[in-house]
Amino acid sequence: MSSTKSDLSERVEIDAMYILKVALVPLSLAASILFLYLYVKPIEQHSATMLVAPKSRDMRAEQVRMFALNEIVKANSHDLPPRSRNISAKALCKQKFACAPFNRRYETMIRVAPQYKMVNCVVQKSMSTMMTGAMCYLYNETQYEKSGRSFDDEFSGRLCKNQNEFSSVNSVRDEFNISYVKHDWTFSMVTRNPIDRFVSGYVDRCVRLALKNETQCNGCGLNMTCFIETEYKRLMEISYKRKTHRTMEDAHFFPQVWHCDLNEEFEFFEFIQYSGNAEDKMVPQLQDLLERQNVPGKSIEFIKNELIYKKSSHSTTGTPAKRFYYSRLMKSPYLLEFIVKMFYYDFLRFHYELPPGF
């Protein structure tokens, strides 16, 4: 009897241990999955002002997509209609609700270098990554050099995040007591030809990046005509109906004059024109600004070296995709009319030449 009780007790103990082990398996599995999710999975970080790319990027796949002309040509093989009326851009934009207005505030991303009294506002597809790097470097040259970073590294993670960044010009003025009358601070912004900026943005967002959902690029995929027509519609809805839902595409394609609080601060800014070859226009203009703000020669050379000799990893310059889309756009008065209606004030206020026929 005693032996039977002992056997029964051992069996109950074994069964209890077995049940406990079985119960722990799902918990262990869940912990493992959580660990993989937090520490192994590439993380996409977002801020209110700038998208941060995944830590791991398949750059080879990105390059392949920008060279895959067969798919691009196939998606853009349709005939394009003519313009409805051959009128000038000025006459076109005098029509009610035809063109995007000047006085809208969309987004402001300020970077400061207080020791040199410099304020720069960055705009997507107008050297925003490289200028973010330059201003972070000027914020603390020693820290930046010790980090061993290149300006292009800002694309995957900003070294000066939340340190030298502001989301309005007024907040900068308040922080550093900058008056509207006389001061030795400079406010600058890199501008880009609206056509070149649009094509570069389209190739970057809709060709280089793999399409992940139906809403990306307005659901148009590689079809530039579809994207231009739908983005124009979105732009006008936000201009006049004040719809608030915005996408990352909007950040790359909305007018440059909608950024940097230019609706109120335009007269206080100086504008540096982007050029594909940085040595042509951009670097000389920037160097002049840096010298006026008493930036040391060594620091100026560091910045020039980054801008001239180191290409951004998400640059579209020189790719077959960009050449194809640029050519198709410039040969179509129908598509160019949409570009003019979207970016008329970028052409006008930043002194870029309107396309032929406008």
Disulfide bonds with the S-S distance in Angstrom:
Cys93-Cys99 2.05
Cys121-Cys260 2.04
Cys136-Cys160 2.02
Cys206-Cys217 2.06
Cys220-Cys226 1.97
